[in-house]
Amino acid sequence: MMESEGLTEEQKQVKRSQHALKESEFLRLKRARLTVEDFIPLKIIGKGAFGEVRLVQKQDNGYIYAMKILHKADMLQKDQVAHVRAERDILVKADNPWVVKMFYSFQDSVNLYLVMEFLPGGDVMTLLMKRDTLTEPQTQFYIAEAALAIDSIHRMGFIHRDIKPDNLLLDAKGHIKLSDFGLCTGLKKAHRTDFYKDLSQAKASDFCELVFDFCSHLTSFRILIPICLSVLLGG
């Protein structure tokens, strides 16, 4: 596969190392062998298309987490397994300040459980509902952080596709972290430099894929415009 991508030997080695690190981290999370009984449910803090998010406390250490519970049957019925897998891959792969950190992942016969850090700052939507509007410096701060967060996802090879105030969470210090990657998609040929070497040999489907991913990039950042206006003007 790497030969078909036209990678140098050094690039192949880097890619192998990144893959090994990602798999090692995923296996570490998988080895935890936890069940839902290892957590004390405190309250429901969110609901989505495939389940809910609960505030939970781990039995053995007392730590507080946000547990995302996804119903397998709903995911299969709505053909969303690939998106959920991409979300898990992002949370496992991500090690930057812009993405919510995942600590554990496990499943039972009914649900898939993603145990993530709990961000006490709420989200930008709740912030807007409380304050109605923000000052210009505050708006610049949040929009700049949102742009950096989106860029970090693109650099990881994914497109979020659901950027909105509800999915911009705030940590204890007020910094933004992206959440809810349920609609995200992975980038394919459009983010590889070798894709542009000989466009004359590209298929029509390749061009369609390139245009789609390019537009997805633009849309991710363009969505910040109405968010910016809403933050400044209210409503």
C-alpha positions as a printed Julia matrix, in Angstrom:
235×3 Matrix{Float64}:
   0.0    0.0     0.0
   2.8    2.43    0.92
   4.54   1.61   -2.39
   1.45   2.75   -4.29
   1.53   6.02   -2.37
   5.01   6.83   -3.69
   6.55   7.35   -0.25
  10.28   7.53    0.36
  11.89   5.02    2.71
  12.1    7.67    5.42
   8.42   8.58    4.99
   7.5    4.89    5.16
   9.37   4.51    8.44
   7.64   7.56    9.91
   4.26   6.2     8.82
   5.02   2.78   10.34
   6.05   4.42   13.62
   2.89   6.54   13.72
   0.72   3.48   13.02
   2.5    1.44   15.71
   2.07   4.25   18.24
  -1.62   4.59   17.41
  -2.23   0.85   17.72
  -0.25   0.69   20.96
  -2.37   3.46   22.47
  -5.59   1.81   21.33
  -4.53  -1.54   22.78
  -3.62   0.14   26.05
  -7.11   1.58   26.28
  -8.61  -1.76   25.29
  -6.63  -3.67   27.93
  -8.39  -1.74   30.69
 -11.23  -4.33   30.46
 -13.7   -2.04   32.12
 -17.46  -2.34   32.23
 -20.17   0.2    32.85
 -20.37  -1.13   36.41
 -16.96   0.42   37.12
 -18.53   3.88   36.94
 -21.12   5.62   39.1
 -23.62   7.58   36.96
 -24.15  11.1    38.27
 -26.33  12.81   35.69
 -27.04  13.12   31.96
 -25.19  16.1    30.47
 -26.02  15.63   26.8
 -27.99  13.65   24.22
 -27.24  12.82   20.6
 -28.51  10.85   17.61
 -27.07   7.56   18.83
 -27.16   7.86   22.6
 -26.27  10.16   25.46
 -23.4   11.62   27.47
 -23.32  11.03   31.22
 -21.27  12.58   33.96
 -19.76   9.61   35.79
 -17.36   8.87   38.63
 -14.88   6.0    38.44
 -15.33   3.61   41.34
 -11.67   2.95   42.17
 -10.16   6.44   41.98
 -13.1    8.81   42.33
 -12.19  10.72   39.15
 -14.95  12.45   37.21
 -15.38  11.73   33.5
 -17.82  12.3    30.66
 -19.06   8.95   29.35
 -20.43   8.9    25.8
 -22.81   5.96   25.34
 -23.53   4.94   21.74
 -26.26   2.43   20.9
 -24.9   -0.18   18.47
 -28.25  -0.98   16.9
 -28.89   2.67   16.05
 -25.42   3.03   14.53
 -25.9   -0.05   12.35
 -29.41   0.94   11.31
 -28.26   4.4    10.24
 -25.03   3.11    8.67
 -22.83   5.24   10.93
 -20.28   2.63   12.01
 -17.51   4.21    9.89
 -18.13   7.62   11.45
 -18.02   6.2    14.97
 -14.82   4.36   14.14
 -13.32   7.63   12.85
 -14.37   9.36   16.07
 -12.67   6.69   18.14
  -9.54   6.89   15.99
  -9.37  10.67   16.43
  -9.75  10.48   20.19
  -7.08   7.76   20.41
  -4.7    9.5    18.01
  -5.17  13.03   19.28
  -2.61  14.35   21.71
  -3.07  18.09   21.45
  -4.84  20.78   23.48
  -7.65  21.2    20.94
  -9.32  17.79   21.22
 -11.18  16.24   24.14
  -9.01  13.47   25.61
 -10.29   9.9    25.76
  -9.17   7.76   28.69
 -11.04   4.48   28.19
 -13.05   2.68   25.53
 -15.09  -0.5    25.97
 -18.32  -2.13   24.86
 -20.98  -4.62   25.79
 -23.64  -6.38   23.74
 -25.74  -3.23   23.49
 -23.54  -0.13   23.68
 -20.15   1.32   22.87
 -18.68   3.45   25.68
 -16.17   6.28   25.24
 -14.9    7.65   28.56
 -13.49  11.15   28.09
 -12.28  14.06   30.14
 -15.02  16.19   31.67
 -14.78  19.87   30.75
 -16.42  21.98   33.48
 -16.58  25.13   31.36
 -19.57  23.9    29.39
 -19.8   24.88   25.72
 -19.87  28.08   23.7
 -23.63  27.79   23.11
 -24.31  27.78   26.86
 -21.91  30.7    27.24
 -23.85  32.68   24.63
 -27.18  31.86   26.28
 -25.86  33.2    29.57
 -24.18  36.36   28.25
 -26.14  36.96   25.03
 -23.12  38.7    23.46
 -19.36  38.81   23.99
 -16.92  41.68   23.64
 -14.82  42.0    20.49
 -11.6   40.79   22.23
 -13.49  37.79   23.66
 -14.91  37.0    20.22
 -11.46  37.23   18.63
 -10.11  34.86   21.27
 -12.75  32.16   20.78
 -12.79  32.38   16.97
  -8.99  32.18   16.84
  -8.97  29.13   19.11
 -11.75  27.5    17.09
  -9.77  28.04   13.87
  -6.66  26.49   15.44
  -8.74  23.55   16.67
 -10.2   22.95   13.2
  -6.75  23.2    11.62
  -5.38  20.61   14.05
  -8.1   18.16   13.0
  -7.33  18.73    9.32
  -3.64  18.1     9.96
  -4.57  14.78   11.55
  -6.32  13.79    8.33
  -9.95  14.3     9.35
 -12.78  16.75    8.66
 -15.15  17.44   11.57
 -18.24  18.37    9.5
 -20.29  19.45   12.53
 -18.68  22.64   13.8
 -21.18  24.6    15.9
 -21.19  26.36   19.3
 -22.55  23.21   20.99
 -19.44  21.24   19.97
 -16.94  23.87   21.1
 -16.33  22.89   24.72
 -14.5   24.99   27.31
 -12.02  23.7    29.86
 -11.58  25.06   33.38
  -9.43  27.93   32.06
 -11.81  28.87   29.25
  -9.86  27.33   26.37
 -11.69  25.62   23.51
 -11.66  21.89   22.8
 -13.48  20.22   19.93
 -15.95  17.46   20.72
 -18.53  15.21   19.04
 -16.79  13.71   16.01
 -19.79  11.57   15.12
 -20.11  13.1    11.63
 -16.4   13.37   10.88
 -14.79  11.76    7.89
 -11.21  10.79    7.09
  -9.3   12.49    4.29
  -8.09  10.29    1.47
  -6.17  11.14   -1.71
  -6.86  14.88   -1.53
  -4.42  15.4     1.35
  -1.51  13.49   -0.22
   1.1   15.51   -2.12
   1.58  12.74   -4.71
  -2.06  13.19   -5.76
  -1.09  16.47   -7.48
   2.02  15.17   -9.34
   0.22  14.11  -12.52
  -3.35  15.35  -12.72
  -3.48  14.26  -16.38
  -3.72  10.64  -15.21
  -6.31  11.27  -12.54
  -9.76   9.74  -12.92
 -12.96  11.76  -12.85
 -13.74  10.28   -9.44
 -10.39  11.59   -8.17
 -11.32  15.11   -9.23
 -14.72  14.79   -7.55
 -13.03  13.58   -4.37
 -10.55  16.46   -4.49
 -13.3   19.06   -4.96
 -15.42  17.51   -2.18
 -12.57  17.48    0.36
 -11.43  20.98   -0.63
 -14.97  22.31   -0.16
 -15.2   20.48    3.16
 -12.07  22.3     4.31
 -13.54  25.66    3.31
 -16.88  24.88    4.92
 -15.19  24.01    8.22
 -13.71  27.5     8.43
 -16.65  29.31    6.79
 -18.97  28.11    9.56
 -17.0   30.34   11.93
 -18.49  33.44   10.25
 -22.09  33.02   11.53
 -20.7   31.91   14.9
 -18.66  35.11   15.03
 -21.69  37.27   14.16
 -23.85  35.46   16.71
 -21.26  35.99   19.43
 -20.89  39.69   18.64
 -24.5   40.62   17.9
 -26.46  38.07   19.93
 -29.45  36.06   18.84
